[in-house]
């Protein structure tokens, strides 16, 4: 029996499109700095609506965004999991880890993480 396979990618916001196009995982976790309007990285910015559209074109069943204000993406992508307001990265990671383990209950799955 296969377990959970994790693939980790570090990308800039400009690279995020090409990373998502290659994504074939059941679960996608995007980690980055969030604002009320979207993801911010250096001088790059990606609105929640644009990120939702990009993820919506993938095979991902559960997109999870580990960043502040990421629950806003649910307005554009109902299947997404996000966080209200500001969050502590460590506590957010623990919460997402528990969610993933509970969803798959030891069954085979592929998971992809993308840090921006």
Secondary structure, DSSP 8 states (H G I E B T S, - for coil): ---EEEEEEE--TTTHHHHHHH---SEEEEE-EEETTEEEETTEEEEHHHHHHHHHTS--SEEEEESTTGGGGGGT-TT-B--SS---HHHHHHHHHHHHHHHHTT--EEEEEEE-
